[in-house]
Amino acid sequence: MLLGTADVDDLLKDAPVVEAFSPDGIELGEVTCFQLSAEMRNISREALLPPGLHPTIPASLTVQFWDVGTSNWGRFSMVVVRVSCRSGVRARGLSTRAICSDPAVTDDLRAIWGFPAVSGEVELRSSYHGVDATAVVDGDVVLEASGLDPDPMGLSDVQYTGTLNLAHTPRGPRLVQVEAHHLASRVERLQPYLHTFDSMALGHNLLLPAREVAATVATESVSIPAVRFVCSVDELAFNGTEAV
């Protein structure tokens, strides 16, 4: 059985602090969600995950851009980079970096859900021929992706996996489980292209995408409830999952 081999102390050096678990969730409307998946080099497979998680075969990552039209926070854009994994038997993605266009939203993403978020410029442009997306931090383009030739899909054909965020919490260092619920009104398959990927800026020098696999774009609403579960960093989910 494959387990993560990353040094937990190293992972925790820049981890967000969740001082208290909020009882409130958030509703996001008029969302355009662009997700691109890519295989990674095998050297990255176990090395990016803590011992409480299982790597996937092949190693892979996802990049998920959101352009949010309405929310309690107002309008904003963000992108999340995640390493594909399993927590117990469930497919998950461990976030390595989130970039958000609104500093206030960035602070809440860190403090409420434990996202490793920083502020930057995030732009997602969608048109009849496809999608273009970029993320800029401190004036540098750290992520640039696109998807072309949209092909309609069924509304239930795309399933987004839950997110795990490593954070300092009232329970100690934990993997905070974020269960975003997506309700789509339109979904399209795209030909994926990853043009720029700054591994260090996006969380780790072993984030090494090797080949684009798939991409989709969806028009939807997203509901993110309050945190319900956290998981141990170095214990498997069967024994290390705690209700909040």
Buried (B, 14 or more C-beta within 10 A) or exposed (E): EBBBEBEBEEBBEEBBEBEEBBEEBBEBEEBBBBBBBBBBBBEBBBBBBBBBBBBBEBBBBBBBBBBBEEBEBEEBBBBBBBBBBBBBEEEBBBBBBBBBBBEEBBBBBBBBBBBBBBBBBBBBEBEEEBBBBBBBBEEEBBBBBBBEEBEEBEBEEBEBBBBBBBBBBEEEBBBBBBBBEBEBEEBBBBBBBBEEBBBEBBBBEBBBBBEBBBBBBBBBBBBBBBBEBBBBBEEBBEEBBEEB
